[in-house]
Amino acid sequence: MDDVLIYVKPTEVLTVDAETGEILRRSSGRIRDLNVSRVVLECWDYEEKAKIVYEKEEPACSVS
């Protein structure tokens, strides 16, 4: 099981390896909430432990 960060930006959502900082997946072109939902479901499929991080101007939230 890998630890990842789901980094939420206004126009895209990135799945980032928590140790290396490598971008694993990118979701864009949809409504931001749909991007977040899609990435969370992908993390479940890959059995990744995810923490959601919003850009500075957005409210912070985390999920286990």
mmCIF file of the N, C-alpha and C atoms, coordinates in Angstrom:
data_MODEL
# 
_entry.id   MODEL 
# 
loop_
_atom_site.group_PDB 
_atom_site.id 
_atom_site.type_symbol 
_atom_site.label_atom_id 
_atom_site.label_alt_id 
_atom_site.label_comp_id 
_atom_site.label_asym_id 
_atom_site.label_entity_id 
_atom_site.label_seq_id 
_atom_site.pdbx_PDB_ins_code 
_atom_site.Cartn_x 
_atom_site.Cartn_y 
_atom_site.Cartn_z 
_atom_site.occupancy 
_atom_site.B_iso_or_equiv 
_atom_site.pdbx_formal_charge 
_atom_site.auth_seq_id 
_atom_site.auth_comp_id 
_atom_site.auth_asym_id 
_atom_site.auth_atom_id 
_atom_site.pdbx_PDB_model_num 
ATOM 1   N N  . MET A 1 1  ? 0.845   -1.177 0.000   1.00 0.00 ? 1  MET A N  1 
ATOM 2   C CA . MET A 1 1  ? 0.000   0.000  0.000   1.00 0.00 ? 1  MET A CA 1 
ATOM 3   C C  . MET A 1 1  ? 0.893   1.243  0.000   1.00 0.00 ? 1  MET A C  1 
ATOM 4   N N  . ASP A 1 2  ? 0.678   2.117  -0.953  1.00 0.00 ? 2  ASP A N  1 
ATOM 5   C CA . ASP A 1 2  ? 1.452   3.347  -1.070  1.00 0.00 ? 2  ASP A CA 1 
ATOM 6   C C  . ASP A 1 2  ? 0.711   4.508  -0.418  1.00 0.00 ? 2  ASP A C  1 
ATOM 7   N N  . ASP A 1 3  ? 1.463   5.450  0.138   1.00 0.00 ? 3  ASP A N  1 
ATOM 8   C CA . ASP A 1 3  ? 0.895   6.690  0.644   1.00 0.00 ? 3  ASP A CA 1 
ATOM 9   C C  . ASP A 1 3  ? 0.948   7.719  -0.471  1.00 0.00 ? 3  ASP A C  1 
ATOM 10  N N  . VAL A 1 4  ? -0.181  8.363  -0.729  1.00 0.00 ? 4  VAL A N  1 
ATOM 11  C CA . VAL A 1 4  ? -0.239  9.370  -1.773  1.00 0.00 ? 4  VAL A CA 1 
ATOM 12  C C  . VAL A 1 4  ? -0.935  10.615 -1.251  1.00 0.00 ? 4  VAL A C  1 
ATOM 13  N N  . LEU A 1 5  ? -0.663  11.724 -1.932  1.00 0.00 ? 5  LEU A N  1 
ATOM 14  C CA . LEU A 1 5  ? -1.372  12.967 -1.681  1.00 0.00 ? 5  LEU A CA 1 
ATOM 15  C C  . LEU A 1 5  ? -2.250  13.232 -2.887  1.00 0.00 ? 5  LEU A C  1 
ATOM 16  N N  . ILE A 1 6  ? -3.486  13.635 -2.631  1.00 0.00 ? 6  ILE A N  1 
ATOM 17  C CA . ILE A 1 6  ? -4.379  14.086 -3.690  1.00 0.00 ? 6  ILE A CA 1 
ATOM 18  C C  . ILE A 1 6  ? -4.362  15.603 -3.607  1.00 0.00 ? 6  ILE A C  1 
ATOM 19  N N  . TYR A 1 7  ? -3.688  16.230 -4.555  1.00 0.00 ? 7  TYR A N  1 
ATOM 20  C CA . TYR A 1 7  ? -3.489  17.671 -4.532  1.00 0.00 ? 7  TYR A CA 1 
ATOM 21  C C  . TYR A 1 7  ? -4.557  18.316 -5.408  1.00 0.00 ? 7  TYR A C  1 
ATOM 22  N N  . VAL A 1 8  ? -5.457  19.096 -4.792  1.00 0.00 ? 8  VAL A N  1 
ATOM 23  C CA . VAL A 1 8  ? -6.593  19.690 -5.487  1.00 0.00 ? 8  VAL A CA 1 
ATOM 24  C C  . VAL A 1 8  ? -6.267  21.130 -5.871  1.00 0.00 ? 8  VAL A C  1 
ATOM 25  N N  . LYS A 1 9  ? -6.239  21.362 -7.180  1.00 0.00 ? 9  LYS A N  1 
ATOM 26  C CA . LYS A 1 9  ? -6.026  22.689 -7.732  1.00 0.00 ? 9  LYS A CA 1 
ATOM 27  C C  . LYS A 1 9  ? -7.344  23.133 -8.377  1.00 0.00 ? 9  LYS A C  1 
ATOM 28  N N  . PRO A 1 10 ? -7.520  24.401 -8.693  1.00 0.00 ? 10 PRO A N  1 
ATOM 29  C CA . PRO A 1 10 ? -8.789  24.855 -9.282  1.00 0.00 ? 10 PRO A CA 1 
ATOM 30  C C  . PRO A 1 10 ? -9.153  24.143 -10.591 1.00 0.00 ? 10 PRO A C  1 
ATOM 31  N N  . THR A 1 11 ? -8.184  23.812 -11.431 1.00 0.00 ? 11 THR A N  1 
ATOM 32  C CA . THR A 1 11 ? -8.500  23.236 -12.743 1.00 0.00 ? 11 THR A CA 1 
ATOM 33  C C  . THR A 1 11 ? -8.110  21.780 -12.903 1.00 0.00 ? 11 THR A C  1 
ATOM 34  N N  . GLU A 1 12 ? -7.415  21.191 -11.921 1.00 0.00 ? 12 GLU A N  1 
ATOM 35  C CA . GLU A 1 12 ? -7.030  19.786 -12.025 1.00 0.00 ? 12 GLU A CA 1 
ATOM 36  C C  . GLU A 1 12 ? -6.765  19.200 -10.639 1.00 0.00 ? 12 GLU A C  1 
ATOM 37  N N  . VAL A 1 13 ? -6.736  17.877 -10.600 1.00 0.00 ? 13 VAL A N  1 
ATOM 38  C CA . VAL A 1 13 ? -6.443  17.147 -9.371  1.00 0.00 ? 13 VAL A CA 1 
ATOM 39  C C  . VAL A 1 13 ? -5.298  16.186 -9.676  1.00 0.00 ? 13 VAL A C  1 
ATOM 40  N N  . LEU A 1 14 ? -4.263  16.225 -8.835  1.00 0.00 ? 14 LEU A N  1 
ATOM 41  C CA . LEU A 1 14 ? -3.085  15.397 -9.042  1.00 0.00 ? 14 LEU A CA 1 
ATOM 42  C C  . LEU A 1 14 ? -2.976  14.346 -7.940  1.00 0.00 ? 14 LEU A C  1 
ATOM 43  N N  . THR A 1 15 ? -2.579  13.133 -8.305  1.00 0.00 ? 15 THR A N  1 
ATOM 44  C CA . THR A 1 15 ? -2.220  12.119 -7.327  1.00 0.00 ? 15 THR A CA 1 
ATOM 45  C C  . THR A 1 15 ? -0.697  12.093 -7.293  1.00 0.00 ? 15 THR A C  1 
ATOM 46  N N  . VAL A 1 16 ? -0.130  12.350 -6.110  1.00 0.00 ? 16 VAL A N  1 
ATOM 47  C CA . VAL A 1 16 ? 1.313   12.507 -5.965  1.00 0.00 ? 16 VAL A CA 1 
ATOM 48  C C  . VAL A 1 16 ? 1.836   11.494 -4.955  1.00 0.00 ? 16 VAL A C  1 
ATOM 49  N N  . ASP A 1 17 ? 2.928   10.820 -5.297  1.00 0.00 ? 17 ASP A N  1 
ATOM 50  C CA . ASP A 1 17 ? 3.576   9.901  -4.364  1.00 0.00 ? 17 ASP A CA 1 
ATOM 51  C C  . ASP A 1 17 ? 4.092   10.709 -3.180  1.00 0.00 ? 17 ASP A C  1 
ATOM 52  N N  . ALA A 1 18 ? 3.692   10.332 -1.971  1.00 0.00 ? 18 ALA A N  1 
ATOM 53  C CA . ALA A 1 18 ? 4.033   11.103 -0.775  1.00 0.00 ? 18 ALA A CA 1 
ATOM 54  C C  . ALA A 1 18 ? 5.535   11.094 -0.483  1.00 0.00 ? 18 ALA A C  1 
ATOM 55  N N  . GLU A 1 19 ? 6.241   10.047 -0.863  1.00 0.00 ? 19 GLU A N  1 
ATOM 56  C CA . GLU A 1 19 ? 7.679   9.964  -0.587  1.00 0.00 ? 19 GLU A CA 1 
ATOM 57  C C  . GLU A 1 19 ? 8.526   10.686 -1.622  1.00 0.00 ? 19 GLU A C  1 
ATOM 58  N N  . THR A 1 20 ? 8.232   10.470 -2.905  1.00 0.00 ? 20 THR A N  1 
ATOM 59  C CA . THR A 1 20 ? 9.090   10.991 -3.967  1.00 0.00 ? 20 THR A CA 1 
ATOM 60  C C  . THR A 1 20 ? 8.602   12.306 -4.567  1.00 0.00 ? 20 THR A C  1 
ATOM 61  N N  . GLY A 1 21 ? 7.314   12.611 -4.408  1.00 0.00 ? 21 GLY A N  1 
ATOM 62  C CA . GLY A 1 21 ? 6.750   13.804 -5.026  1.00 0.00 ? 21 GLY A CA 1 
ATOM 63  C C  . GLY A 1 21 ? 6.401   13.612 -6.494  1.00 0.00 ? 21 GLY A C  1 
ATOM 64  N N  . GLU A 1 22 ? 6.563   12.393 -6.997  1.00 0.00 ? 22 GLU A N  1 
ATOM 65  C CA . GLU A 1 22 ? 6.258   12.093 -8.392  1.00 0.00 ? 22 GLU A CA 1 
ATOM 66  C C  . GLU A 1 22 ? 4.748   12.156 -8.635  1.00 0.00 ? 22 GLU A C  1 
ATOM 67  N N  . ILE A 1 23 ? 4.346   12.795 -9.733  1.00 0.00 ? 23 ILE A N  1 
ATOM 68  C CA . ILE A 1 23 ? 2.937   12.829 -10.111 1.00 0.00 ? 23 ILE A CA 1 
ATOM 69  C C  . ILE A 1 23 ? 2.587   11.480 -10.722 1.00 0.00 ? 23 ILE A C  1 
ATOM 70  N N  . LEU A 1 24 ? 1.647   10.776 -10.097 1.00 0.00 ? 24 LEU A N  1 
ATOM 71  C CA . LEU A 1 24 ? 1.258   9.457  -10.567 1.00 0.00 ? 24 LEU A CA 1 
ATOM 72  C C  . LEU A 1 24 ? 0.108   9.527  -11.557 1.00 0.00 ? 24 LEU A C  1 
ATOM 73  N N  . ARG A 1 25 ? -0.874  10.383 -11.258 1.00 0.00 ? 25 ARG A N  1 
ATOM 74  C CA . ARG A 1 25 ? -2.052  10.532 -12.109 1.00 0.00 ? 25 ARG A CA 1 
ATOM 75  C C  . ARG A 1 25 ? -2.514  11.973 -12.072 1.00 0.00 ? 25 ARG A C  1 
ATOM 76  N N  . ARG A 1 26 ? -3.204  12.369 -13.144 1.00 0.00 ? 26 ARG A N  1 
ATOM 77  C CA . ARG A 1 26 ? -3.704  13.736 -13.275 1.00 0.00 ? 26 ARG A CA 1 
ATOM 78  C C  . ARG A 1 26 ? -5.135  13.645 -13.799 1.00 0.00 ? 26 ARG A C  1 
ATOM 79  N N  . SER A 1 27 ? -6.047  14.416 -13.204 1.00 0.00 ? 27 SER A N  1 
ATOM 80  C CA . SER A 1 27 ? -7.430  14.448 -13.668 1.00 0.00 ? 27 SER A CA 1 
ATOM 81  C C  . SER A 1 27 ? -7.827  15.900 -13.881 1.00 0.00 ? 27 SER A C  1 
ATOM 82  N N  . SER A 1 28 ? -8.316  16.209 -15.083 1.00 0.00 ? 28 SER A N  1 
ATOM 83  C CA . SER A 1 28 ? -8.739  17.572 -15.392 1.00 0.00 ? 28 SER A CA 1 
ATOM 84  C C  . SER A 1 28 ? -9.840  17.520 -16.443 1.00 0.00 ? 28 SER A C  1 
ATOM 85  N N  . GLY A 1 29 ? -10.379 18.693 -16.759 1.00 0.00 ? 29 GLY A N  1 
ATOM 86  C CA . GLY A 1 29 ? -11.389 18.764 -17.805 1.00 0.00 ? 29 GLY A CA 1 
ATOM 87  C C  . GLY A 1 29 ? -12.798 18.500 -17.328 1.00 0.00 ? 29 GLY A C  1 
ATOM 88  N N  . ARG A 1 30 ? -12.988 18.389 -16.045 1.00 0.00 ? 30 ARG A N  1 
ATOM 89  C CA . ARG A 1 30 ? -14.316 18.174 -15.464 1.00 0.00 ? 30 ARG A CA 1 
ATOM 90  C C  . ARG A 1 30 ? -14.515 19.178 -14.345 1.00 0.00 ? 30 ARG A C  1 
ATOM 91  N N  . ILE A 1 31 ? -15.684 19.131 -13.746 1.00 0.00 ? 31 ILE A N  1 
ATOM 92  C CA . ILE A 1 31 ? -15.944 19.921 -12.541 1.00 0.00 ? 31 ILE A CA 1 
ATOM 93  C C  . ILE A 1 31 ? -15.007 19.409 -11.446 1.00 0.00 ? 31 ILE A C  1 
ATOM 94  N N  . ARG A 1 32 ? -14.452 20.316 -10.663 1.00 0.00 ? 32 ARG A N  1 
ATOM 95  C CA . ARG A 1 32 ? -13.447 19.946 -9.664  1.00 0.00 ? 32 ARG A CA 1 
ATOM 96  C C  . ARG A 1 32 ? -13.922 18.823 -8.747  1.00 0.00 ? 32 ARG A C  1 
ATOM 97  N N  . ASP A 1 33 ? -15.159 18.879 -8.266  1.00 0.00 ? 33 ASP A N  1 
ATOM 98  C CA . ASP A 1 33 ? -15.655 17.831 -7.367  1.00 0.00 ? 33 ASP A CA 1 
ATOM 99  C C  . ASP A 1 33 ? -15.673 16.462 -8.049  1.00 0.00 ? 33 ASP A C  1 
ATOM 100 N N  . LEU A 1 34 ? -15.983 16.427 -9.340  1.00 0.00 ? 34 LEU A N  1 
ATOM 101 C CA . LEU A 1 34 ? -15.940 15.152 -10.068 1.00 0.00 ? 34 LEU A CA 1 
ATOM 102 C C  . LEU A 1 34 ? -14.508 14.645 -10.201 1.00 0.00 ? 34 LEU A C  1 
ATOM 103 N N  . ASN A 1 35 ? -13.580 15.561 -10.415 1.00 0.00 ? 35 ASN A N  1 
ATOM 104 C CA . ASN A 1 35 ? -12.165 15.170 -10.465 1.00 0.00 ? 35 ASN A CA 1 
ATOM 105 C C  . ASN A 1 35 ? -11.734 14.548 -9.151  1.00 0.00 ? 35 ASN A C  1 
ATOM 106 N N  . VAL A 1 36 ? -12.098 15.174 -8.027  1.00 0.00 ? 36 VAL A N  1 
ATOM 107 C CA . VAL A 1 36 ? -11.732 14.657 -6.704  1.00 0.00 ? 36 VAL A CA 1 
ATOM 108 C C  . VAL A 1 36 ? -12.334 13.272 -6.510  1.00 0.00 ? 36 VAL A C  1 
ATOM 109 N N  . SER A 1 37 ? -13.614 13.118 -6.842  1.00 0.00 ? 37 SER A N  1 
ATOM 110 C CA . SER A 1 37 ? -14.284 11.816 -6.685  1.00 0.00 ? 37 SER A CA 1 
ATOM 111 C C  . SER A 1 37 ? -13.598 10.747 -7.514  1.00 0.00 ? 37 SER A C  1 
ATOM 112 N N  . ARG A 1 38 ? -13.258 11.082 -8.753  1.00 0.00 ? 38 ARG A N  1 
ATOM 113 C CA . ARG A 1 38 ? -12.596 10.119 -9.636  1.00 0.00 ? 38 ARG A CA 1 
ATOM 114 C C  . ARG A 1 38 ? -11.246 9.688  -9.070  1.00 0.00 ? 38 ARG A C  1 
ATOM 115 N N  . VAL A 1 39 ? -10.468 10.648 -8.601  1.00 0.00 ? 39 VAL A N  1 
ATOM 116 C CA . VAL A 1 39 ? -9.140  10.332 -8.070  1.00 0.00 ? 39 VAL A CA 1 
ATOM 117 C C  . VAL A 1 39 ? -9.240  9.498  -6.797  1.00 0.00 ? 39 VAL A C  1 
ATOM 118 N N  . VAL A 1 40 ? -10.197 9.806  -5.919  1.00 0.00 ? 40 VAL A N  1 
ATOM 119 C CA . VAL A 1 40 ? -10.384 9.013  -4.694  1.00 0.00 ? 40 VAL A CA 1 
ATOM 120 C C  . VAL A 1 40 ? -10.731 7.570  -5.052  1.00 0.00 ? 40 VAL A C  1 
ATOM 121 N N  . LEU A 1 41 ? -11.633 7.390  -6.015  1.00 0.00 ? 41 LEU A N  1 
ATOM 122 C CA . LEU A 1 41 ? -11.981 6.028  -6.437  1.00 0.00 ? 41 LEU A CA 1 
ATOM 123 C C  . LEU A 1 41 ? -10.788 5.297  -7.038  1.00 0.00 ? 41 LEU A C  1 
ATOM 124 N N  . GLU A 1 42 ? -9.952  6.009  -7.813  1.00 0.00 ? 42 GLU A N  1 
ATOM 125 C CA . GLU A 1 42 ? -8.745  5.388  -8.365  1.00 0.00 ? 42 GLU A CA 1 
ATOM 126 C C  . GLU A 1 42 ? -7.797  4.958  -7.245  1.00 0.00 ? 42 GLU A C  1 
ATOM 127 N N  . CYS A 1 43 ? -7.690  5.779  -6.205  1.00 0.00 ? 43 CYS A N  1 
ATOM 128 C CA . CYS A 1 43 ? -6.830  5.414  -5.067  1.00 0.00 ? 43 CYS A CA 1 
ATOM 129 C C  . CYS A 1 43 ? -7.329  4.153  -4.400  1.00 0.00 ? 43 CYS A C  1 
ATOM 130 N N  . TRP A 1 44 ? -8.639  4.025  -4.251  1.00 0.00 ? 44 TRP A N  1 
ATOM 131 C CA . TRP A 1 44 ? -9.198  2.797  -3.668  1.00 0.00 ? 44 TRP A CA 1 
ATOM 132 C C  . TRP A 1 44 ? -8.848  1.598  -4.548  1.00 0.00 ? 44 TRP A C  1 
ATOM 133 N N  . ASP A 1 45 ? -8.978  1.768  -5.884  1.00 0.00 ? 45 ASP A N  1 
ATOM 134 C CA . ASP A 1 45 ? -8.657  0.676  -6.811  1.00 0.00 ? 45 ASP A CA 1 
ATOM 135 C C  . ASP A 1 45 ? -7.202  0.243  -6.686  1.00 0.00 ? 45 ASP A C  1 
ATOM 136 N N  . TYR A 1 46 ? -6.296  1.214  -6.503  1.00 0.00 ? 46 TYR A N  1 
ATOM 137 C CA . TYR A 1 46 ? -4.873  0.912  -6.384  1.00 0.00 ? 46 TYR A CA 1 
ATOM 138 C C  . TYR A 1 46 ? -4.459  0.615  -4.941  1.00 0.00 ? 46 TYR A C  1 
ATOM 139 N N  . GLU A 1 47 ? -5.424  0.578  -4.028  1.00 0.00 ? 47 GLU A N  1 
ATOM 140 C CA . GLU A 1 47 ? -5.189  0.312  -2.607  1.00 0.00 ? 47 GLU A CA 1 
ATOM 141 C C  . GLU A 1 47 ? -4.160  1.273  -2.020  1.00 0.00 ? 47 GLU A C  1 
ATOM 142 N N  . GLU A 1 48 ? -4.318  2.557  -2.368  1.00 0.00 ? 48 GLU A N  1 
ATOM 143 C CA . GLU A 1 48 ? -3.428  3.590  -1.867  1.00 0.00 ? 48 GLU A CA 1 
ATOM 144 C C  . GLU A 1 48 ? -4.069  4.280  -0.662  1.00 0.00 ? 48 GLU A C  1 
ATOM 145 N N  . LYS A 1 49 ? -3.233  4.640  0.292   1.00 0.00 ? 49 LYS A N  1 
ATOM 146 C CA . LYS A 1 49 ? -3.676  5.422  1.439   1.00 0.00 ? 49 LYS A CA 1 
ATOM 147 C C  . LYS A 1 49 ? -3.523  6.893  1.053   1.00 0.00 ? 49 LYS A C  1 
ATOM 148 N N  . ALA A 1 50 ? -4.656  7.607  0.957   1.00 0.00 ? 50 ALA A N  1 
ATOM 149 C CA . ALA A 1 50 ? -4.629  8.958  0.399   1.00 0.00 ? 50 ALA A CA 1 
ATOM 150 C C  . ALA A 1 50 ? -4.964  10.027 1.430   1.00 0.00 ? 50 ALA A C  1 
ATOM 151 N N  . LYS A 1 51 ? -4.339  11.178 1.241   1.00 0.00 ? 51 LYS A N  1 
ATOM 152 C CA . LYS A 1 51 ? -4.662  12.368 2.018   1.00 0.00 ? 51 LYS A CA 1 
ATOM 153 C C  . LYS A 1 51 ? -4.949  13.478 1.012   1.00 0.00 ? 51 LYS A C  1 
ATOM 154 N N  . ILE A 1 52 ? -6.092  14.151 1.159   1.00 0.00 ? 52 ILE A N  1 
ATOM 155 C CA . ILE A 1 52 ? -6.466  15.223 0.238   1.00 0.00 ? 52 ILE A CA 1 
ATOM 156 C C  . ILE A 1 52 ? -5.888  16.540 0.739   1.00 0.00 ? 52 ILE A C  1 
ATOM 157 N N  . VAL A 1 53 ? -5.221  17.263 -0.161  1.00 0.00 ? 53 VAL A N  1 
ATOM 158 C CA . VAL A 1 53 ? -4.623  18.552 0.160   1.00 0.00 ? 53 VAL A CA 1 
ATOM 159 C C  . VAL A 1 53 ? -5.139  19.580 -0.849  1.00 0.00 ? 53 VAL A C  1 
ATOM 160 N N  . TYR A 1 54 ? -5.723  20.655 -0.341  1.00 0.00 ? 54 TYR A N  1 
ATOM 161 C CA . TYR A 1 54 ? -6.240  21.712 -1.212  1.00 0.00 ? 54 TYR A CA 1 
ATOM 162 C C  . TYR A 1 54 ? -5.211  22.829 -1.328  1.00 0.00 ? 54 TYR A C  1 
ATOM 163 N N  . GLU A 1 55 ? -5.233  23.534 -2.456  1.00 0.00 ? 55 GLU A N  1 
ATOM 164 C CA . GLU A 1 55 ? -4.373  24.696 -2.612  1.00 0.00 ? 55 GLU A CA 1 
ATOM 165 C C  . GLU A 1 55 ? -4.640  25.691 -1.500  1.00 0.00 ? 55 GLU A C  1 
ATOM 166 N N  . LYS A 1 56 ? -3.722  26.572 -1.273  1.00 0.00 ? 56 LYS A N  1 
ATOM 167 C CA . LYS A 1 56 ? -3.742  27.491 -0.133  1.00 0.00 ? 56 LYS A CA 1 
ATOM 168 C C  . LYS A 1 56 ? -5.076  28.210 0.059   1.00 0.00 ? 56 LYS A C  1 
ATOM 169 N N  . GLU A 1 57 ? -5.690  28.689 -1.014  1.00 0.00 ? 57 GLU A N  1 
ATOM 170 C CA . GLU A 1 57 ? -6.926  29.458 -0.860  1.00 0.00 ? 57 GLU A CA 1 
ATOM 171 C C  . GLU A 1 57 ? -8.161  28.592 -0.622  1.00 0.00 ? 57 GLU A C  1 
ATOM 172 N N  . GLU A 1 58 ? -8.012  27.265 -0.740  1.00 0.00 ? 58 GLU A N  1 
ATOM 173 C CA . GLU A 1 58 ? -9.119  26.346 -0.546  1.00 0.00 ? 58 GLU A CA 1 
ATOM 174 C C  . GLU A 1 58 ? -9.120  25.805 0.887   1.00 0.00 ? 58 GLU A C  1 
ATOM 175 N N  . PRO A 1 59 ? -10.286 25.412 1.407   1.00 0.00 ? 59 PRO A N  1 
ATOM 176 C CA . PRO A 1 59 ? -10.316 24.819 2.753   1.00 0.00 ? 59 PRO A CA 1 
ATOM 177 C C  . PRO A 1 59 ? -9.603  23.459 2.740   1.00 0.00 ? 59 PRO A C  1 
ATOM 178 N N  . ALA A 1 60 ? -8.884  23.159 3.806   1.00 0.00 ? 60 ALA A N  1 
ATOM 179 C CA . ALA A 1 60 ? -8.140  21.891 3.910   1.00 0.00 ? 60 ALA A CA 1 
ATOM 180 C C  . ALA A 1 60 ? -9.073  20.771 4.338   1.00 0.00 ? 60 ALA A C  1 
ATOM 181 N N  . CYS A 1 61 ? -8.758  19.579 3.879   1.00 0.00 ? 61 CYS A N  1 
ATOM 182 C CA . CYS A 1 61 ? -9.570  18.402 4.197   1.00 0.00 ? 61 CYS A CA 1 
ATOM 183 C C  . CYS A 1 61 ? -8.666  17.185 4.061   1.00 0.00 ? 61 CYS A C  1 
ATOM 184 N N  . SER A 1 62 ? -8.892  16.143 4.853   1.00 0.00 ? 62 SER A N  1 
ATOM 185 C CA . SER A 1 62 ? -8.113  14.916 4.677   1.00 0.00 ? 62 SER A CA 1 
ATOM 186 C C  . SER A 1 62 ? -9.044  13.711 4.773   1.00 0.00 ? 62 SER A C  1 
ATOM 187 N N  . VAL A 1 63 ? -8.624  12.621 4.164   1.00 0.00 ? 63 VAL A N  1 
ATOM 188 C CA . VAL A 1 63 ? -9.411  11.394 4.146   1.00 0.00 ? 63 VAL A CA 1 
ATOM 189 C C  . VAL A 1 63 ? -8.473  10.225 4.405   1.00 0.00 ? 63 VAL A C  1 
ATOM 190 N N  . SER A 1 64 ? -8.922  9.218  5.100   1.00 0.00 ? 64 SER A N  1 
ATOM 191 C CA . SER A 1 64 ? -8.066  8.041  5.369   1.00 0.00 ? 64 SER A CA 1 
ATOM 192 C C  . SER A 1 64 ? -8.674  6.814  4.747   1.00 0.00 ? 64 SER A C  1 
# 
